[in-house]
């Protein structure tokens, strides 16, 4: 069986868990991507993009994959909902506010030709070119601001056609750059103040996690539930190869409940999964070794 490609580094933890489960389900069914395409409403190239993390997998595709493989889709839908919520809470990439006019050639052309050429270029542009165009527009606007500031701050005695002393020119450029940089900082701060505070969630919980480091467990009861101080999640799904502070929290709570995994390094390995299974069996939960909302609820009691 061929090995799967490594998922993109920017793939979130919740999205990664969903794709791992979908890959396992596809592998256990012995169905090729072409076979999936013939039995579902999605093409072979679409399944390749979904399962390799190149494009978010739709909810309908998750349900159809479960149906084709003959499994209950409930757990996969829970994983999908968590990943979808994480994508919705992630900040969207910024875009430029104003489009720029299409580039002109070195030779002169009529207004009708310019309009026709601009419309043709706009039709041929792809999403990636749109992003490059927006980035270039932003750079052009920054240069225009710097030039305007330089012309404003130049001495009154300087007139077109006269030679500008090098010292004056360098001083004006340096001052214009400093003004532009300060304006950018103030604008960024204004945006930060106006933006809503990010809610703590499964993705943000693992910030600052260092793989291979052992963490301390200081379990205490707070607001009527047990907490180890590494994460406050009650719904993150943890399975083999999950990493981060959510895993450290689960390891510490398992030890507190008498089912110690022996390690507290934030890596959900076989030892941690074995301890989770024993805990689930003792509390009459589904014994699958996957820590989800039901297992979290019992761990925090």
Number of C-alpha atoms within 10 A of each C-alpha: 5 5 5 10 9 8 16 11 8 8 14 17 20 23 22 22 23 23 24 18 16 19 15 10 18 19 14 10 13 11 15 12 17 14 13 19 16 12 15 16 12 15 15 17 11 17 21 14 13 18 23 20 20 14 12 17 21 11 13 13 16 19 16 17 21 19 14 16 17 11 13 11 15 11 13 20 17 16 21 22 16 19 23 18 13 18 16 10 13 13 8 8 6 9 11 13 9 9 11 14 10 14 10 11 8 6 5 8 10 7 9 9 10 17 13 11 14 16 12 11 13 13 8 9 12 11 8 9 12 14 16 12 17 19 14 14 18 18 12 13 12 16 14 12 16 22 16 12 18 21 16 12 16 16 13 8 7 13 10 6 6 8 8 14 9 9 8 14 16 12 14 21 18 14 16 21 19 13 16 16 14 12 12 13 12 11 12 12 12 11 11 11 10 9 9 8 8 10 8 12 17 24 19 17 17 19 9 9 17 14 11 10 10 13 17 13 18 13 16 13 11 11 6 9 12 18 23 21 16 23 20 18 19 19 17 22 23 22 23 16 14 18 20 25 27 25 27 27 26 28 29 28 25 21 18 18 14 11 19 19 20 13 17 23 23 28 25 24 17 14 16 25 20 18 19 26 21 18 22 21 13 11 13 9 14 13 17 14 21 19 24 17 15 13 23 17 15 17 25 20 12
